[in-house]
Amino acid sequence: MIAFLATVLERFVGYPAWVVDRIGHPVMWIGKLIEGLEARFNDPEKSFETRLGLGVVSMVVVVLTTLVVTLGIQSVLRFVWLGWVIEVVLASTLLAQKGLRDAVMAVATALRQDGIEGARRAVGEIVGRDTSALDEAGVSRAAVETLAENTSDGVIAPLFYLALFGLPGAAVYKAINTADSMIGHRNERYAAFGWAGAKLDDLVNFIPARLTALLFAFAARLMPDADGQAAWAAAKRDAPHHASPNAGWPEAAMAGALGFGLGGPRAYDGEMVDLPRMGEGKRLLTADDIGMAVRLYDRAMVIALAILPVWALVGLVI
């Protein structure tokens, strides 16, 4: 039930900006630990094998530190009056349901009100690709793609581990996912040191990514202008071609559900990368299409929320 209440709280309140300004965010705290370990151990003068081994050790430190701290907090809260309320609040900080929706809708709003320059700035806040040359369709596809992928990484995956293992499960997932986003890159600096973080992230996202694709397929059945069968068909057909073993599943499912064509060429740090296409529909997306994707997302979140009490009851019976 902690997972259900945390999801409801985060859906309506989110993580207030004034709290971030004063004390930061749990992901930021984990990021500081990762930064410190990377600065200490990722020495380019060391051999590839040595840096790979130190990366493994660093990930063990990150995971164990997160686990020990959250287990300790959870244990203390059992002896605190209304400790479960505090646990709900803490768990809600590990979900990004409201923040993701708001950030994606901000791109649609910018397209309508501020023009392409404002939209490029807005989408640049939530994607890693170069945005300076994106047109309206490029901005819209970027927003929809990040909505699909981060539904899995930012919402469903931490919620999945929260429901299974409580606060420590969600926190450890966020630690691994944060490490992957910071050091799990296939470049000269991180190929060795970040290998363990990237592989762990692939592992922990395997089930949530496919669950997210299923959620989009079911959610599409609740939308008159979406196609649930096409969502799952696109996921099965296109996801295996994605560079990531997991990211393609929610992206292809959303593309199939809405009749969009996602993926394809994009630039990172000035270098063009031609990624596989997800979905076979239209690619000239607009702000209205971003809104359509958000409506699908909203329905998927309602389904996920409805599943949680059932999950809790099954757990009590078992």
Secondary structure, 3 states (H helix, E strand, C coil): CHHHHHHHHHHHCCCCHHHHHHHCCHHHHHHHHHHHHHHHHCCCCCCHHHHHHHHHHHHHHHHHHHHHHHHHHHHHHCCCCCHHHHHHHHHHCCCCHHHHHHHHHHHHHHHHHCHHHHHHHHHHCCCCCCCCCCCHHHHHHHHHHHHHHHHHHHHHHHHHHHHHHHHHHHHHHHHHHHHHHHHCCCCCCCCCCCHHHHHHHHHHCHHHHHHHHHHHHHHHCCCCCCCHHHHHHHHHHHHHHCCCCCCHHHHHHHHHHHCECEEEEEEECCEEEEEEEECCCECCCCHHHHHHHHHHHHHHHHHHHHHHHHHHHHHHHC
